[in-house]
Amino acid sequence: MFKDYKIDWAGKLLIGGFAYKVAKTMRDQNQMRRDLEQPGAVEILASALEASPVWQSEMSKPGATPESVVEKLGLLNTTRSGFKKITKVEWPF
C-alpha cells in the first residue's frame, strides 16, 4: 500500500510517535475497563465522583441525572489522566 511513498527518518519518527500515542491511549482505556469489572468498583467510582467539585456542581443543576452528567463531562471515553483533568479527582483504582 505504501510501497510508492518514500518517507525520511523524520516522517517515520512522526508516524511512530502517533502510533505510540494511540496505542498508549487504547491501553489506558482498556485498563480502566478492567478496573471497572472488579467487584465493588461501582461504589468506589461513585464515591470518587461524589468527591469531585465538578460533579457536584453539575449534579446541582435542575434536571441533572447521573447519566446526563457522565455524558456531558465525557467520562465514558476518557483515560486516567483525562478523568483527573475533567473531575479534578484521581482515578480511584
N, C-alpha and C positions, 0 to 999 in steps of 0.2 A: 504494500500500500504506500509506504513512504520511501520506496527504493529510489525514486526520481528526485527526491529532495536531498540537498546537501546541507547539513546542519553543522555549524562550527562548535567548538567546545563550549562557548558561552550559551548557545542555544540549547545544547544538551544539558548543561548545568541548570538552565532556567526550567526546562521541561522536567528534569529530575526533581527540582525543588517543588514544583507544583504537584508532582506525583506523590512526593513525600508528605506534603501538607494535606492532600486529600486522604491518603492512607492513614495519617495520624488522626484526622477528624473522624473517619469511619471507625477506627479502633476505639477511640474515646466514646463515641456514641454506643458502640456495642458493649463496652464495659458498663456504661450507665444502665443499659437494658438488663445486663446480667445482675447488676446491683439491685434493680427493682424486682427481680424474680426471687430474691431471698425472702424467707419468712419474716414478717413484721416490717417489711420495707415500706409499706404504705403509711404506717403510723410514724415511722422515722421521718419520711419525707414530709408528711403533713405537719409534724412539729417544727421542722426546719422552715417550711413555708410560712407557718404562723408567726415565726420569729422575724420574718422579713418585713421591713418597713414598707417596701414597695407593694408586697402582697396585701398588707393591712390597709394601705391607702386605696388600692384598687377594690378590695372587698367592701370598703365602707361606702362606696358609691351605690346609689339606688339601682336596684335591678341586677346587681352583680351576682353571679354564681361562680363556684369554683371552676367549672368547665369553661365559662366565658373568660375568666381571668387567666387561666392557663393558656387559652388560645390567644388572648390579647397580648400577653407577655412573650409568647413564642417559646414556651417551655417544652413543647413536645419534640422539637427538632433542634436541640442545643447540645453543647458539650459541657464538661465540668467547669471549664473557665467561663463559658457563656452563661451558665447557671449563676455563677458568682457575680458576673457583670450585671445580669438582669435583676437578681433578687437581693444583691448585697450580702448574701449569706453563702458560706462554703457548702460544697456538695457534701451531704451528711454521711457518706459511706467511705 
